[in-house]
Amino acid sequence: MQGDSVHAGPVRVLLLSADFQTTRLIDELLRATWSRTQLLAHAEWDAAAAQALVDHPSCCVLLDASAGPREEAMELLAYVRQSGPNAPILLLCDGDDEALALEGLKAGAQDCLPKSELEAGLLRRALTHAIERKRSEAGLAHQALHDQLTGLPNRALFLDRLGVALERARRSQSQLAVMFLDFDNFKEINDTRGHAVGDRLLAAVAERLSTLLRPMDTVARFGGDEFTFLFEELTSEREVVLIADRICHAASPPIEIDGVALSVTVSVGIAMVTDPAVSAETVIREADAAMYRAKERGRSRYELFDEESRQRAGARIELEHALVQFASWLASRPDMRLSLSLSSRQLRDPTLRTHKATGVSLALAGFGSSAASLSRMRELPIDAIKIDESFVKALGRSDEDASIVGTLVELGHALGLAVVADGVQTAAQLEQLRELGCDAAQGDLTGPAVTGEQAEALLVEEVAQVDVA
């Protein structure tokens, strides 16, 4: 007989069979091949059998599929898998039933054993292989649903848990919240210290954040330096605000790596779920919008999602849609020049840097109408500035107005940017802008504004004309 070194504890086998002879045979074979074994025999799948699987989730299940119709056996297999997702399952059948074996394997069983061929060595080998295969499957499943660096749940697992939590909230009317956390200065650490140090810092902060949570809470690495939190069964909004405050403070103490103390701060957005019927993606988007608001208000803080954040989130979605549409236009007409006018706040959205690779030019709208530091302007991913139409309308009134516009043009050029005049209405304004060195003009004089659909139709018409030519 082989030793028991492969298994540190007793081997537990849950047998589901109404046949006494089968139960006695399995008991004898197990005793002959393992010195430490425990057979949990049940004639049917009832509350006692289900509780046995709950009490011993890692036990191996032997399911006698020979007693009744195949459909009943497959239904029972489904119940067992649902109750014990980590339990390896082997089917017992009469004779060499290949069709049953294939159907069982597709339904989640590890093997199918003919009862007429059972002997101690075969049963031991089949159980051992089933246990090891299940362990391998569990390991692969864990890798697929967890972040390799931090060991935390990944985006896919977090969204799944959030979906389950929303379903529970619909039934129980309980309160839940999601937090979206982003590091404020992680790029700087990555650039100066290297990605290896950055990874170690992420892992250390992740471990620190995990200690702040209740057993029922979830923290996940959502991607890059972004983390998400799920909190269920909350009693009030104040409770989650206090947690967010602890998280912000817990992230800030220095972490020593290779003898260097590194400090980071985090911005956190909070989305309280008031309507459990919303989608998981909507909740994430709201928490993300609140996080960006925290960054805009000074970083190293938390913000709750509110109506203003909702409007900003909607505007951000519209911006992303516009960028995608522009990219599709450029794909069909590579020689086309496309520019998108955005406010300074919109231009601070980090997703724009990704979209810059599509070839769409970005312009800072309303230049000159509000205070903007030149150092901040250099950080924005812009190709041009658009002089506010209030200055353009004033052209022709006095030399002073023309001088202001000229100064704005010179300033834009000094920053290495193209300069566009917005709201040009007359030929006289256009001529004066040329004299002042302005690079381009936009307004009713050059053509009325059109919707995205109208622009699409014009492009299709122009492409068709080019093809015919």
Kinemage of the C-alpha trace (Angstrom):
@kinemage 1
@onewidth
@group {chain A} dominant
@subgroup {mainchain}
@vectorlist {calphas} color= white
{ca met a 1} P 0.000 0.000 0.000
{ca gln a 2} L 1.215 3.486 -0.831
{ca gly a 3} L 1.949 5.957 1.957
{ca asp a 4} L -0.223 8.909 2.924
{ca ser a 5} L 2.462 11.585 2.486
{ca val a 6} L 0.541 13.268 -0.345
{ca his a 7} L -2.277 14.169 2.037
{ca ala a 8} L -1.461 15.789 5.359
{ca gly a 9} L -4.895 15.112 6.872
{ca pro a 10} L -7.505 12.369 6.603
{ca val a 11} L -9.024 11.730 3.189
{ca arg a 12} L -12.746 12.493 3.318
{ca val a 13} L -15.035 11.030 0.679
{ca leu a 14} L -18.700 11.987 0.391
{ca leu a 15} L -20.561 9.088 -1.236
{ca leu a 16} L -24.031 9.687 -2.687
{ca ser a 17} L -25.539 6.278 -3.375
{ca ala a 18} L -28.776 4.531 -2.419
{ca asp a 19} L -27.204 1.126 -3.117
{ca phe a 20} L -25.973 -0.614 0.047
{ca gln a 21} L -23.602 -2.912 -1.885
{ca thr a 22} L -21.916 0.085 -3.516
{ca thr a 23} L -21.518 1.798 -0.148
{ca arg a 24} L -19.938 -1.318 1.409
{ca leu a 25} L -17.591 -1.781 -1.579
{ca ile a 26} L -16.345 1.813 -1.475
{ca asp a 27} L -15.822 1.601 2.295
{ca glu a 28} L -13.738 -1.588 1.954
{ca leu a 29} L -11.628 -0.209 -0.906
{ca leu a 30} L -10.907 3.039 0.932
{ca arg a 31} L -9.844 1.211 4.094
{ca ala a 32} L -7.581 -1.027 2.033
{ca thr a 33} L -5.733 1.832 0.354
{ca trp a 34} L -5.651 4.645 2.954
{ca ser a 35} L -4.793 4.348 6.617
{ca arg a 36} L -6.607 7.578 7.402
{ca thr a 37} L -9.898 7.861 5.578
{ca gln a 38} L -13.405 8.982 6.425
{ca leu a 39} L -16.402 7.916 4.362
{ca leu a 40} L -19.455 10.170 4.601
{ca ala a 41} L -22.190 8.048 3.065
{ca his a 42} L -25.622 9.432 2.154
{ca ala a 43} L -28.369 7.604 0.292
{ca glu a 44} L -29.615 10.830 -1.332
{ca trp a 45} L -28.838 14.501 -1.767
{ca asp a 46} L -30.633 16.006 1.201
{ca ala a 47} L -29.975 18.683 3.812
{ca ala a 48} L -27.620 16.385 5.737
{ca ala a 49} L -25.534 15.636 2.630
{ca ala a 50} L -25.396 19.321 1.697
{ca gln a 51} L -24.304 20.202 5.244
{ca ala a 52} L -21.571 17.557 5.093
{ca leu a 53} L -20.181 19.267 1.990
{ca val a 54} L -20.355 22.647 3.703
{ca asp a 55} L -18.535 21.287 6.762
{ca his a 56} L -15.877 19.592 4.597
{ca pro a 57} L -15.631 21.709 1.410
{ca ser a 58} L -12.426 20.018 0.209
{ca cys a 59} L -13.703 16.449 0.428
{ca cys a 60} L -13.986 14.330 -2.708
{ca val a 61} L -17.488 13.428 -3.899
{ca leu a 62} L -18.392 10.024 -5.346
{ca leu a 63} L -21.749 10.314 -7.098
{ca asp a 64} L -23.507 7.055 -8.032
{ca ala a 65} L -25.037 7.786 -11.444
{ca ser a 66} L -26.164 4.232 -12.119
{ca ala a 67} L -29.388 4.187 -10.127
{ca gly a 68} L -31.666 6.384 -12.248
{ca pro a 69} L -32.027 8.306 -15.511
{ca arg a 70} L -28.991 10.213 -16.784
{ca glu a 71} L -30.886 13.527 -16.560
{ca glu a 72} L -31.358 13.061 -12.818
{ca ala a 73} L -27.656 12.284 -12.389
{ca met a 74} L -26.681 15.473 -14.257
{ca glu a 75} L -29.139 17.511 -12.194
{ca leu a 76} L -27.669 16.083 -8.983
{ca leu a 77} L -24.157 16.854 -10.267
{ca ala a 78} L -25.196 20.477 -10.784
{ca tyr a 79} L -26.548 20.717 -7.221
{ca val a 80} L -23.351 19.267 -5.782
{ca arg a 81} L -21.145 21.629 -7.792
{ca gln a 82} L -23.200 24.610 -6.662
{ca ser a 83} L -22.958 23.582 -3.002
{ca gly a 84} L -19.263 22.637 -3.154
{ca pro a 85} L -17.531 24.463 -6.016
{ca asn a 86} L -14.097 23.387 -4.745
{ca ala a 87} L -14.951 19.707 -4.286
{ca pro a 88} L -13.628 17.214 -6.877
{ca ile a 89} L -16.433 14.970 -8.163
{ca leu a 90} L -16.233 11.460 -9.633
{ca leu a 91} L -19.180 9.615 -11.169
{ca leu a 92} L -19.833 5.920 -10.617
{ca cys a 93} L -21.568 4.129 -13.481
{ca asp a 94} L -22.620 0.629 -14.543
{ca gly a 95} L -20.288 -0.673 -17.246
{ca asp a 96} L -18.320 1.500 -19.637
{ca asp a 97} L -20.878 4.289 -20.228
{ca glu a 98} L -18.827 6.648 -22.430
{ca ala a 99} L -21.772 8.925 -23.173
{ca leu a 100} L -22.400 9.463 -19.453
{ca ala a 101} L -18.690 10.002 -18.853
{ca leu a 102} L -18.450 12.704 -21.554
{ca glu a 103} L -21.594 14.470 -20.386
{ca gly a 104} L -20.368 14.331 -16.799
{ca leu a 105} L -16.963 15.765 -17.688
{ca lys a 106} L -18.615 18.623 -19.586
{ca ala a 107} L -20.819 19.284 -16.549
{ca gly a 108} L -17.816 19.562 -14.204
{ca ala a 109} L -16.990 16.024 -12.985
{ca gln a 110} L -13.304 15.034 -12.871
{ca asp a 111} L -13.757 11.387 -13.898
{ca cys a 112} L -16.258 8.545 -14.407
{ca leu a 113} L -15.489 5.094 -12.925
{ca pro a 114} L -17.236 1.815 -13.917
{ca lys a 115} L -18.269 0.088 -10.681
{ca ser a 116} L -17.510 -3.340 -12.175
{ca glu a 117} L -13.837 -2.423 -12.590
{ca leu a 118} L -13.274 -0.850 -9.174
{ca glu a 119} L -10.369 -2.055 -7.052
{ca ala a 120} L -8.358 -0.402 -4.303
{ca gly a 121} L -5.447 0.871 -6.446
{ca leu a 122} L -7.706 2.217 -9.177
{ca leu a 123} L -9.959 4.023 -6.701
{ca arg a 124} L -7.006 5.565 -4.876
{ca arg a 125} L -5.410 6.717 -8.130
{ca ala a 126} L -8.684 8.166 -9.426
{ca leu a 127} L -9.361 10.054 -6.182
{ca thr a 128} L -5.781 11.361 -5.972
{ca his a 129} L -5.818 12.566 -9.585
{ca ala a 130} L -9.229 14.193 -9.127
{ca ile a 131} L -8.062 16.027 -6.021
{ca glu a 132} L -4.884 17.275 -7.737
{ca arg a 133} L -6.767 18.331 -10.881
{ca lys a 134} L -9.234 20.277 -8.775
{ca arg a 135} L -6.383 21.957 -6.925
{ca ser a 136} L -4.818 22.934 -10.252
{ca glu a 137} L -8.141 24.280 -11.505
{ca ala a 138} L -8.567 26.278 -8.299
{ca gly a 139} L -5.040 27.664 -8.681
{ca leu a 140} L -5.656 28.717 -12.271
{ca ala a 141} L -9.007 30.243 -11.325
{ca his a 142} L -7.315 32.182 -8.516
{ca gln a 143} L -4.671 33.507 -10.916
{ca ala a 144} L -7.348 34.559 -13.395
{ca leu a 145} L -9.253 36.522 -10.749
{ca his a 146} L -6.417 37.994 -8.679
{ca asp a 147} L -3.673 40.514 -9.316
{ca gln a 148} L -0.271 38.820 -9.515
{ca leu a 149} L 1.601 41.718 -7.874
{ca thr a 150} L -0.559 42.423 -4.828
{ca gly a 151} L -2.568 39.206 -4.510
{ca leu a 152} L -5.745 41.282 -4.342
{ca pro a 153} L -8.877 40.587 -6.397
{ca asn a 154} L -8.590 42.034 -9.911
{ca arg a 155} L -11.054 44.070 -11.965
{ca ala a 156} L -13.040 41.018 -13.149
{ca leu a 157} L -13.527 39.603 -9.649
{ca phe a 158} L -14.398 43.026 -8.207
{ca leu a 159} L -17.085 43.621 -10.832
{ca asp a 160} L -18.472 40.151 -10.156
{ca arg a 161} L -18.615 40.769 -6.399
{ca leu a 162} L -20.167 44.186 -6.955
{ca gly a 163} L -22.846 42.623 -9.143
{ca val a 164} L -23.631 40.057 -6.428
{ca ala a 165} L -23.682 42.806 -3.761
{ca leu a 166} L -26.129 44.878 -5.822
{ca glu a 167} L -28.402 41.849 -6.159
{ca arg a 168} L -28.294 41.322 -2.386
{ca ala a 169} L -29.062 44.997 -1.824
{ca arg a 170} L -32.112 44.738 -4.092
{ca arg a 171} L -33.489 41.943 -1.930
{ca ser a 172} L -32.531 43.257 1.514
{ca gln a 173} L -32.701 47.023 0.872
{ca ser a 174} L -29.303 47.324 2.569
{ca gln a 175} L -26.874 50.134 1.839
{ca leu a 176} L -23.565 49.730 0.039
{ca ala a 177} L -20.816 51.973 -1.292
{ca val a 178} L -17.904 51.826 -3.710
{ca met a 179} L -14.657 53.758 -3.426
{ca phe a 180} L -12.255 54.482 -6.280
{ca leu a 181} L -8.678 55.266 -5.204
{ca asp a 182} L -5.869 56.632 -7.361
{ca phe a 183} L -2.304 57.538 -6.366
{ca asp a 184} L -1.487 61.234 -6.774
{ca asn a 185} L 2.246 61.023 -7.420
{ca phe a 186} L 2.889 57.438 -8.498
{ca lys a 187} L 4.088 58.362 -12.008
{ca glu a 188} L 6.796 60.548 -10.493
{ca ile a 189} L 8.052 57.635 -8.356
{ca asn a 190} L 7.977 55.287 -11.347
{ca asp a 191} L 9.920 57.784 -13.475
{ca thr a 192} L 12.570 58.571 -10.850
{ca arg a 193} L 12.943 55.243 -9.039
{ca gly a 194} L 11.991 52.737 -11.717
{ca his a 195} L 9.073 50.369 -12.217
{ca ala a 196} L 10.504 47.663 -9.932
{ca val a 197} L 10.461 50.063 -6.976
{ca gly a 198} L 7.039 51.284 -8.032
{ca asp a 199} L 5.718 47.724 -7.991
{ca arg a 200} L 7.088 47.098 -4.505
{ca leu a 201} L 5.514 50.335 -3.317
{ca leu a 202} L 2.136 49.312 -4.750
{ca ala a 203} L 2.332 45.937 -3.023
{ca ala a 204} L 3.236 47.546 0.307
{ca val a 205} L 0.401 50.078 0.143
{ca ala a 206} L -2.045 47.340 -0.914
{ca glu a 207} L -1.111 45.302 2.162
{ca arg a 208} L -1.531 48.375 4.346
{ca leu a 209} L -4.981 49.129 2.901
{ca ser a 210} L -6.150 45.536 3.362
{ca thr a 211} L -5.667 45.800 7.137
{ca leu a 212} L -8.269 48.588 7.352
{ca leu a 213} L -11.184 46.496 6.104
{ca arg a 214} L -13.804 44.290 7.708
{ca pro a 215} L -13.873 40.610 6.646
{ca met a 216} L -16.947 41.271 4.482
{ca asp a 217} L -15.305 44.182 2.589
{ca thr a 218} L -13.387 43.907 -0.684
{ca val a 219} L -10.382 45.841 -1.959
{ca ala a 220} L -9.182 45.172 -5.507
{ca arg a 221} L -6.439 46.390 -7.766
{ca phe a 222} L -8.520 47.786 -10.617
{ca gly a 223} L -5.544 48.543 -12.846
{ca gly a 224} L -2.218 50.397 -12.690
{ca asp a 225} L -2.232 52.489 -9.512
{ca glu a 226} L -6.028 52.362 -9.182
{ca phe a 227} L -7.768 50.462 -6.379
{ca thr a 228} L -11.457 49.925 -5.734
{ca phe a 229} L -13.291 49.124 -2.497
{ca leu a 230} L -16.691 47.548 -1.888
{ca phe a 231} L -18.519 48.083 1.407
{ca glu a 232} L -21.797 46.346 2.238
{ca glu a 233} L -24.307 46.555 5.084
{ca leu a 234} L -23.504 50.161 5.906
{ca thr a 235} L -25.537 51.991 8.511
{ca ser a 236} L -24.968 55.513 7.197
{ca glu a 237} L -23.018 57.692 4.771
{ca arg a 238} L -20.909 58.873 7.709
{ca glu a 239} L -19.593 55.335 8.203
{ca val a 240} L -18.055 55.141 4.729
{ca val a 241} L -16.723 58.714 4.987
{ca leu a 242} L -14.826 57.752 8.124
{ca ile a 243} L -13.385 54.724 6.318
{ca ala a 244} L -12.294 56.936 3.394
{ca asp a 245} L -10.595 59.317 5.811
{ca arg a 246} L -8.695 56.410 7.409
{ca ile a 247} L -7.636 55.157 3.980
{ca cys a 248} L -6.278 58.573 2.940
{ca his a 249} L -4.289 58.857 6.178
{ca ala a 250} L -3.074 55.251 6.090
{ca ala a 251} L -1.568 55.640 2.616
{ca ser a 252} L 0.548 58.697 3.437
{ca pro a 253} L 3.188 57.453 5.977
{ca pro a 254} L 6.535 56.828 4.228
{ca ile a 255} L 7.428 53.310 3.087
{ca glu a 256} L 11.115 52.390 3.090
{ca ile a 257} L 12.375 50.583 -0.020
{ca asp a 258} L 16.093 49.901 -0.480
{ca gly a 259} L 16.899 52.366 2.283
{ca val a 260} L 14.848 55.187 0.726
{ca ala a 261} L 11.677 56.488 2.390
{ca leu a 262} L 8.998 56.966 -0.272
{ca ser a 263} L 5.760 58.819 0.367
{ca val a 264} L 2.568 58.786 -1.651
{ca thr a 265} L -0.816 60.423 -1.316
{ca val a 266} L -4.110 59.183 -2.674
{ca ser a 267} L -7.355 60.689 -3.933
{ca val a 268} L -10.559 58.786 -3.214
{ca gly a 269} L -13.997 59.008 -4.774
{ca ile a 270} L -17.070 57.596 -3.015
{ca ala a 271} L -20.288 56.465 -4.678
{ca met a 272} L -23.167 55.642 -2.337
{ca val a 273} L -25.591 53.264 -4.033
{ca thr a 274} L -29.079 54.680 -3.503
{ca asp a 275} L -30.665 52.632 -6.299
{ca pro a 276} L -29.578 48.956 -6.299
{ca ala a 277} L -31.067 48.591 -9.790
{ca val a 278} L -28.115 50.473 -11.304
{ca ser a 279} L -25.390 48.541 -13.110
{ca ala a 280} L -21.994 47.781 -11.597
{ca glu a 281} L -20.352 49.820 -14.380
{ca thr a 282} L -22.443 52.880 -13.453
{ca val a 283} L -21.410 52.676 -9.794
{ca ile a 284} L -17.730 52.413 -10.785
{ca arg a 285} L -18.100 55.379 -13.139
{ca glu a 286} L -19.655 57.497 -10.395
{ca ala a 287} L -16.912 56.660 -7.895
{ca asp a 288} L -14.308 57.424 -10.584
{ca ala a 289} L -15.909 60.821 -11.275
{ca ala a 290} L -15.840 61.665 -7.572
{ca met a 291} L -12.161 60.661 -7.443
{ca tyr a 292} L -11.311 63.090 -10.259
{ca arg a 293} L -13.148 65.804 -8.362
{ca ala a 294} L -10.957 65.058 -5.321
{ca lys a 295} L -7.862 65.530 -7.513
{ca glu a 296} L -9.192 68.826 -8.879
{ca arg a 297} L -9.800 70.093 -5.342
{ca gly a 298} L -6.236 69.587 -4.203
{ca arg a 299} L -5.558 65.816 -4.074
{ca ser a 300} L -4.847 63.737 -0.951
{ca arg a 301} L -8.537 63.836 -0.043
{ca tyr a 302} L -11.872 62.134 -0.651
{ca glu a 303} L -15.042 63.355 -2.339
{ca leu a 304} L -18.592 62.025 -2.460
{ca phe a 305} L -20.352 61.644 -5.790
{ca asp a 306} L -23.169 64.194 -6.182
{ca glu a 307} L -25.194 65.839 -8.936
{ca glu a 308} L -22.270 68.008 -10.027
{ca ser a 309} L -20.099 64.903 -10.283
{ca arg a 310} L -22.875 63.220 -12.267
{ca gln a 311} L -22.834 66.056 -14.787
{ca arg a 312} L -19.061 65.900 -15.024
{ca ala a 313} L -19.177 62.154 -15.540
{ca gly a 314} L -21.695 62.641 -18.354
{ca ala a 315} L -19.482 65.270 -19.964
{ca arg a 316} L -16.501 62.950 -19.719
{ca ile a 317} L -18.417 60.160 -21.460
{ca glu a 318} L -19.399 62.578 -24.245
{ca leu a 319} L -15.746 63.584 -24.594
{ca glu a 320} L -14.646 59.955 -24.905
{ca his a 321} L -17.324 59.320 -27.527
{ca ala a 322} L -16.180 62.386 -29.481
{ca leu a 323} L -12.581 61.187 -29.437
{ca val a 324} L -13.604 57.760 -30.694
{ca gln a 325} L -15.651 59.354 -33.483
{ca phe a 326} L -12.739 61.591 -34.460
{ca ala a 327} L -10.413 58.586 -34.557
{ca ser a 328} L -12.782 56.757 -36.912
{ca trp a 329} L -12.923 59.796 -39.212
{ca leu a 330} L -9.126 59.984 -39.305
{ca ala a 331} L -8.939 56.292 -40.126
{ca ser a 332} L -11.037 56.883 -43.258
{ca arg a 333} L -9.296 60.167 -44.157
{ca pro a 334} L -5.686 60.137 -42.851
{ca asp a 335} L -4.983 63.505 -44.505
{ca met a 336} L -7.741 65.215 -42.525
{ca arg a 337} L -6.914 67.732 -39.785
{ca leu a 338} L -9.164 67.413 -36.737
{ca ser a 339} L -9.040 69.512 -33.591
{ca leu a 340} L -11.044 69.235 -30.379
{ca ser a 341} L -11.599 72.311 -28.203
{ca leu a 342} L -11.618 71.644 -24.471
{ca ser a 343} L -11.573 73.573 -21.210
{ca ser a 344} L -8.511 73.495 -18.965
{ca arg a 345} L -10.383 71.191 -16.557
{ca gln a 346} L -11.236 68.732 -19.332
{ca leu a 347} L -7.659 68.790 -20.540
{ca arg a 348} L -6.451 67.538 -17.151
{ca asp a 349} L -8.238 64.240 -17.781
{ca pro a 350} L -5.399 61.653 -18.076
{ca thr a 351} L -7.328 59.620 -20.669
{ca leu a 352} L -6.661 62.390 -23.193
{ca arg a 353} L -2.975 61.522 -23.259
{ca thr a 354} L -3.899 58.054 -24.465
{ca his a 355} L -6.137 59.430 -27.212
{ca lys a 356} L -3.422 61.841 -28.398
{ca ala a 357} L -1.874 58.911 -30.250
{ca thr a 358} L -4.909 58.846 -32.582
{ca gly a 359} L -3.754 62.057 -34.270
{ca val a 360} L -6.518 64.332 -32.992
{ca ser a 361} L -5.231 67.813 -32.102
{ca leu a 362} L -6.343 69.316 -28.792
{ca ala a 363} L -6.966 73.030 -28.268
{ca leu a 364} L -7.457 75.019 -25.069
{ca ala a 365} L -10.751 76.867 -25.433
{ca gly a 366} L -11.506 80.355 -24.085
{ca phe a 367} L -7.865 81.477 -23.913
{ca gly a 368} L -7.550 84.897 -22.321
{ca ser a 369} L -10.976 84.859 -20.648
{ca ser a 370} L -9.800 83.312 -17.371
{ca ala a 371} L -6.657 83.133 -15.288
{ca ala a 372} L -4.324 80.325 -16.354
{ca ser a 373} L -0.741 79.925 -15.195
{ca leu a 374} L 1.805 79.440 -17.960
{ca ser a 375} L 3.474 76.630 -16.016
{ca arg a 376} L 0.163 74.739 -15.842
{ca met a 377} L -0.414 75.349 -19.551
{ca arg a 378} L 2.896 73.694 -20.375
{ca glu a 379} L 1.662 70.547 -18.589
{ca leu a 380} L -1.509 70.312 -20.677
{ca pro a 381} L -1.457 67.971 -23.738
{ca ile a 382} L -2.467 70.742 -26.150
{ca asp a 383} L -1.460 71.658 -29.702
{ca ala a 384} L -3.251 75.003 -29.950
{ca ile a 385} L -5.041 77.758 -28.051
{ca lys a 386} L -8.345 79.332 -29.064
{ca ile a 387} L -8.660 83.054 -28.376
{ca asp a 388} L -11.988 83.690 -26.679
{ca glu a 389} L -14.634 85.200 -28.985
{ca ser a 390} L -15.112 88.178 -26.644
{ca phe a 391} L -11.695 89.496 -27.763
{ca val a 392} L -12.444 88.809 -31.434
{ca lys a 393} L -15.734 90.731 -31.272
{ca ala a 394} L -13.866 93.753 -29.905
{ca leu a 395} L -11.554 93.959 -32.940
{ca gly a 396} L -12.009 97.200 -34.876
{ca arg a 397} L -13.185 99.217 -31.892
{ca ser a 398} L -9.797 100.479 -30.771
{ca asp a 399} L -6.072 99.958 -31.139
{ca glu a 400} L -6.007 98.701 -27.550
{ca asp a 401} L -8.336 95.783 -28.389
{ca ala a 402} L -6.159 94.817 -31.348
{ca ser a 403} L -3.079 95.037 -29.130
{ca ile a 404} L -4.615 92.596 -26.619
{ca val a 405} L -5.352 90.071 -29.350
{ca gly a 406} L -1.847 90.521 -30.759
{ca thr a 407} L -0.364 89.853 -27.314
{ca leu a 408} L -2.415 86.650 -26.977
{ca val a 409} L -1.182 85.494 -30.409
{ca glu a 410} L 2.447 86.191 -29.488
{ca leu a 411} L 2.023 84.382 -26.158
{ca gly a 412} L 0.602 81.299 -27.875
{ca his a 413} L 3.453 81.218 -30.379
{ca ala a 414} L 5.994 81.680 -27.573
{ca leu a 415} L 4.576 78.512 -25.999
{ca gly a 416} L 5.045 76.669 -29.274
{ca leu a 417} L 1.299 76.450 -29.928
{ca ala a 418} L -0.892 77.243 -32.902
{ca val a 419} L -3.366 80.074 -32.342
{ca val a 420} L -6.995 79.953 -33.462
{ca ala a 421} L -9.475 82.846 -33.234
{ca asp a 422} L -12.980 81.832 -32.150
{ca gly a 423} L -16.232 83.581 -33.142
{ca val a 424} L -15.067 85.352 -36.318
{ca gln a 425} L -18.107 87.101 -37.841
{ca thr a 426} L -16.822 89.553 -40.443
{ca ala a 427} L -14.259 89.755 -43.230
{ca ala a 428} L -12.709 92.782 -41.482
{ca gln a 429} L -12.077 90.744 -38.341
{ca leu a 430} L -10.539 87.958 -40.415
{ca glu a 431} L -8.212 90.397 -42.213
{ca gln a 432} L -7.072 91.992 -38.963
{ca leu a 433} L -6.390 88.554 -37.442
{ca arg a 434} L -4.193 87.732 -40.442
{ca glu a 435} L -2.231 90.930 -39.860
{ca leu a 436} L -1.787 90.007 -36.186
{ca gly a 437} L -0.299 86.596 -37.141
{ca cys a 438} L -3.216 84.398 -36.083
{ca asp a 439} L -2.932 80.905 -37.595
{ca ala a 440} L -6.584 79.985 -38.084
{ca ala a 441} L -10.125 81.243 -37.579
{ca gln a 442} L -13.465 79.740 -36.650
{ca gly a 443} L -16.950 81.239 -36.648
{ca asp a 444} L -20.035 82.003 -38.734
{ca leu a 445} L -17.902 83.662 -41.406
{ca thr a 446} L -16.126 80.388 -42.212
{ca gly a 447} L -19.233 78.229 -41.820
{ca pro a 448} L -22.003 77.450 -39.333
{ca ala a 449} L -21.575 74.852 -36.621
{ca val a 450} L -22.825 71.356 -37.487
{ca thr a 451} L -23.775 68.324 -35.420
{ca gly a 452} L -21.742 65.122 -35.373
{ca glu a 453} L -24.308 63.455 -37.626
{ca gln a 454} L -24.142 66.320 -40.146
{ca ala a 455} L -20.341 66.214 -40.129
{ca glu a 456} L -20.469 62.446 -40.724
{ca ala a 457} L -22.783 62.954 -43.712
{ca leu a 458} L -20.505 65.635 -45.195
{ca leu a 459} L -17.470 63.375 -44.848
{ca val a 460} L -19.264 60.434 -46.460
{ca glu a 461} L -20.327 62.661 -49.343
{ca glu a 462} L -16.805 64.000 -49.819
{ca val a 463} L -15.249 60.531 -49.723
{ca ala a 464} L -17.781 59.329 -52.313
{ca gln a 465} L -16.878 62.247 -54.599
{ca val a 466} L -13.180 61.478 -54.247
{ca asp a 467} L -13.775 57.803 -55.087
{ca val a 468} L -15.716 58.711 -58.218
{ca ala a 469} L -13.007 61.109 -59.344
